[in-house]
Amino acid sequence: MPGRMWSLGLYKSVVLVLFLLRQNPVQEAAAELFGISRATVSRRWTALLPVVEKVLAAHVPDPAEASAGRIVLIDGTLVTTWD
């Protein structure tokens, strides 16, 4: 592809997007971990998120089916209740 080279290759760019989806860090933290600018994180996110979503769509279960008859922990946070 002509033009400027990516500061991350395709593989690491996909890893970055998956990391952002899985860990939900602020882009500034992801930029520091990957050794790139926050603007580059934002560009990779914008460019690759639709592709990653399309590829993974077949592997995401329907929430109603996946939770049928089960107790569901929404965000992984255990919260003390008084009941």
NUFI-790358 format. One record per residue (C-alpha): residue number from 0; residue in three letters; z, x, y. Coordinates in nm, 2 decimals. Each point is the difference from the previous one (the first is absolute). Layout:
REM NUFI-790358
{NUM,"Ala",{Z,X,Y}}
...
//
This chain:
REM NUFI-790358
{0,"Met",{0.00,0.00,0.00}}
{1,"Pro",{-0.10,0.16,0.33}}
{2,"Gly",{0.25,0.04,0.28}}
{3,"Arg",{0.35,0.12,0.02}}
{4,"Met",{0.19,0.08,-0.32}}
{5,"Trp",{0.31,-0.21,-0.08}}
{6,"Ser",{0.33,0.18,0.04}}
{7,"Leu",{0.09,-0.14,-0.34}}
{8,"Gly",{-0.24,-0.04,-0.29}}
{9,"Leu",{-0.07,-0.33,-0.16}}
{10,"Tyr",{0.26,0.05,-0.27}}
{11,"Lys",{0.28,0.08,0.23}}
{12,"Ser",{-0.10,-0.28,0.24}}
{13,"Val",{0.03,-0.25,-0.28}}
{14,"Val",{0.34,0.15,-0.10}}
{15,"Leu",{0.10,-0.04,0.36}}
{16,"Val",{-0.09,-0.37,0.01}}
{17,"Leu",{0.18,-0.06,-0.33}}
{18,"Phe",{0.30,0.18,0.13}}
{19,"Leu",{0.00,-0.21,0.31}}
{20,"Leu",{-0.03,-0.32,-0.21}}
{21,"Arg",{0.27,0.10,-0.25}}
{22,"Gln",{0.26,0.16,0.23}}
{23,"Asn",{-0.07,-0.17,0.33}}
{24,"Pro",{0.09,0.30,0.22}}
{25,"Val",{-0.09,0.02,0.37}}
{26,"Gln",{-0.33,0.17,0.05}}
{27,"Glu",{0.16,0.28,0.19}}
{28,"Ala",{0.21,0.09,-0.31}}
{29,"Ala",{-0.31,-0.02,-0.23}}
{30,"Ala",{-0.19,0.22,0.25}}
{31,"Glu",{0.27,0.27,-0.02}}
{32,"Leu",{0.01,-0.02,-0.38}}
{33,"Phe",{-0.37,0.04,-0.04}}
{34,"Gly",{-0.04,0.25,0.28}}
{35,"Ile",{-0.23,-0.21,0.21}}
{36,"Ser",{0.02,-0.19,0.33}}
{37,"Arg",{0.12,-0.35,0.03}}
{38,"Ala",{-0.35,-0.10,0.13}}
{39,"Thr",{-0.15,0.13,-0.33}}
{40,"Val",{0.25,-0.20,-0.20}}
{41,"Ser",{-0.10,-0.31,0.20}}
{42,"Arg",{-0.38,0.07,-0.05}}
{43,"Arg",{0.04,0.06,-0.38}}
{44,"Trp",{0.21,-0.32,-0.03}}
{45,"Thr",{-0.25,-0.21,0.19}}
{46,"Ala",{-0.30,0.14,-0.19}}
{47,"Leu",{0.14,0.00,-0.36}}
{48,"Leu",{0.25,-0.29,-0.02}}
{49,"Pro",{-0.28,-0.26,-0.05}}
{50,"Val",{-0.15,0.21,-0.28}}
{51,"Val",{0.34,0.06,-0.17}}
{52,"Glu",{0.08,-0.37,0.02}}
{53,"Lys",{-0.33,-0.10,-0.15}}
{54,"Val",{0.04,0.25,-0.29}}
{55,"Leu",{0.36,-0.10,-0.07}}
{56,"Ala",{-0.05,-0.38,0.04}}
{57,"Ala",{-0.08,-0.04,-0.37}}
{58,"His",{0.34,0.16,-0.09}}
{59,"Val",{0.22,-0.21,0.23}}
{60,"Pro",{0.17,-0.29,-0.19}}
{61,"Asp",{0.03,-0.34,0.15}}
{62,"Pro",{0.36,-0.02,0.14}}
{63,"Ala",{0.06,-0.35,-0.14}}
{64,"Glu",{-0.10,0.10,-0.35}}
{65,"Ala",{0.18,0.34,0.01}}
{66,"Ser",{0.33,-0.16,0.12}}
{67,"Ala",{-0.01,-0.32,-0.22}}
{68,"Gly",{0.35,-0.05,-0.15}}
{69,"Arg",{0.13,0.34,0.13}}
{70,"Ile",{0.23,0.12,0.27}}
{71,"Val",{-0.21,0.18,0.26}}
{72,"Leu",{0.13,0.28,0.21}}
{73,"Ile",{-0.23,-0.01,0.31}}
{74,"Asp",{0.02,0.34,0.17}}
{75,"Gly",{0.22,0.20,-0.24}}
{76,"Thr",{0.31,-0.04,0.22}}
{77,"Leu",{0.32,-0.10,-0.17}}
{78,"Val",{0.21,-0.22,0.23}}
{79,"Thr",{0.36,-0.10,-0.06}}
{80,"Thr",{0.05,-0.38,0.01}}
{81,"Trp",{0.31,-0.20,0.01}}
{82,"Asp",{-0.10,-0.28,-0.24}}
//
